[in-house]
């Protein structure tokens, strides 16, 4: 659907070689020159400076390249959305998601996804990361979203987005004015943590291990399986908690919780899409890519 001349131009602009462009586009070099000439005639300005050592972009060429790349990207998104719309009424998507992702990331994305693919039946189960991986292994769900960095056997993982765990405290009470704690000072802080088996807990354990600490060395007053429950507990007690930063938008905005630095400890983590091997295709792949586009996140493994 996109203008073939633009794709020829972008390829030539990236390679700075009409011969390489011709090979990449599977056309002849005179055809490349013709397409470029048509664009130059259309806009009334030269797009390339041709010399003995090759070609280079003019100012007009640089401007067209920036616009052409965006246009071609828009065309790709349009084709994707039209393909997705054509799937209306076809298929069922069974999702398993770890607690943080199920509560804070997926609901608005699912609402948008179902609006343009209303015939697709969608269901979602929520649990910790180990639950989700087990549901995939036993066939309970088709696609999972987990929040740990591990890779379990017999499952296929695709990077989804980056996240970070942070220490938080209430804005009233004992820790209201504490800006940071040391690694050693963390031992005495009354903490609220997620349960063992959760992706959050796994990242905490790995970060502590790098500093010679274990969860057993900390003053854990209670373990809860819900991030919302953890935040509520901290707001109503003289405790701190380690939670996902994406779960804190409301509390940071209304001033009920604040982030406390842990000197020398960072806790980045990865959210990942996980499927059974050979099943990252069809509706699973379409939803994964829709999620990336909708949230504006992408990254690397």
Secondary structure as the mmCIF struct_conf table of DSSP 4:
data_model
#
loop_
_struct_conf.conf_type_id
_struct_conf.id
_struct_conf.beg_label_comp_id
_struct_conf.beg_label_asym_id
_struct_conf.beg_label_seq_id
_struct_conf.end_label_comp_id
_struct_conf.end_label_asym_id
_struct_conf.end_label_seq_id
HELX_RH_AL_P HELX_RH_AL_P1 UNK A 4 UNK A 15
TURN_TY1_P TURN_TY1_P1 UNK A 16 UNK A 16
HELX_RH_AL_P HELX_RH_AL_P2 UNK A 18 UNK A 25
TURN_TY1_P TURN_TY1_P2 UNK A 26 UNK A 26
BEND BEND1 UNK A 27 UNK A 27
HELX_RH_AL_P HELX_RH_AL_P3 UNK A 29 UNK A 43
TURN_TY1_P TURN_TY1_P3 UNK A 44 UNK A 44
BEND BEND2 UNK A 45 UNK A 45
STRN STRN1 UNK A 48 UNK A 51
TURN_TY1_P TURN_TY1_P4 UNK A 52 UNK A 53
STRN STRN2 UNK A 54 UNK A 57
HELX_RH_AL_P HELX_RH_AL_P4 UNK A 59 UNK A 86
TURN_TY1_P TURN_TY1_P5 UNK A 87 UNK A 89
STRN STRN3 UNK A 92 UNK A 98
HELX_RH_AL_P HELX_RH_AL_P5 UNK A 99 UNK A 100
HELX_RH_PI_P HELX_RH_PI_P1 UNK A 101 UNK A 105
HELX_RH_AL_P HELX_RH_AL_P6 UNK A 106 UNK A 116
BEND BEND3 UNK A 117 UNK A 117
TURN_TY1_P TURN_TY1_P6 UNK A 118 UNK A 119
BEND BEND4 UNK A 120 UNK A 120
STRN STRN4 UNK A 121 UNK A 127
HELX_RH_AL_P HELX_RH_AL_P7 UNK A 129 UNK A 137
TURN_TY1_P TURN_TY1_P7 UNK A 138 UNK A 139
BEND BEND5 UNK A 140 UNK A 140
BEND BEND6 UNK A 142 UNK A 142
STRN STRN5 UNK A 143 UNK A 146
BEND BEND7 UNK A 149 UNK A 149
TURN_TY1_P TURN_TY1_P8 UNK A 153 UNK A 154
STRN STRN6 UNK A 156 UNK A 170
BEND BEND8 UNK A 171 UNK A 173
TURN_TY1_P TURN_TY1_P9 UNK A 174 UNK A 177
STRN STRN7 UNK A 180 UNK A 181
TURN_TY1_P TURN_TY1_P10 UNK A 183 UNK A 184
HELX_RH_3T_P HELX_RH_3T_P1 UNK A 185 UNK A 188
BEND BEND9 UNK A 189 UNK A 189
STRN STRN8 UNK A 190 UNK A 194
HELX_LH_PP_P HELX_LH_PP_P1 UNK A 195 UNK A 195
TURN_TY1_P TURN_TY1_P11 UNK A 196 UNK A 197
BEND BEND10 UNK A 198 UNK A 198
HELX_RH_AL_P HELX_RH_AL_P8 UNK A 199 UNK A 209
TURN_TY1_P TURN_TY1_P12 UNK A 210 UNK A 212
HELX_RH_3T_P HELX_RH_3T_P2 UNK A 215 UNK A 217
BEND BEND11 UNK A 218 UNK A 218
STRN STRN9 UNK A 219 UNK A 224
BEND BEND12 UNK A 225 UNK A 225
HELX_RH_AL_P HELX_RH_AL_P9 UNK A 227 UNK A 235
TURN_TY1_P TURN_TY1_P13 UNK A 236 UNK A 236
BEND BEND13 UNK A 237 UNK A 238
STRN STRN10 UNK A 240 UNK A 244
HELX_RH_3T_P HELX_RH_3T_P3 UNK A 245 UNK A 247
HELX_RH_AL_P HELX_RH_AL_P10 UNK A 249 UNK A 254
TURN_TY1_P TURN_TY1_P14 UNK A 255 UNK A 255
BEND BEND14 UNK A 256 UNK A 256
STRN STRN11 UNK A 257 UNK A 262
TURN_TY1_P TURN_TY1_P15 UNK A 263 UNK A 264
STRN STRN12 UNK A 267 UNK A 275
TURN_TY1_P TURN_TY1_P16 UNK A 277 UNK A 278
BEND BEND15 UNK A 281 UNK A 281
HELX_RH_AL_P HELX_RH_AL_P11 UNK A 282 UNK A 295
TURN_TY1_P TURN_TY1_P17 UNK A 296 UNK A 296
#
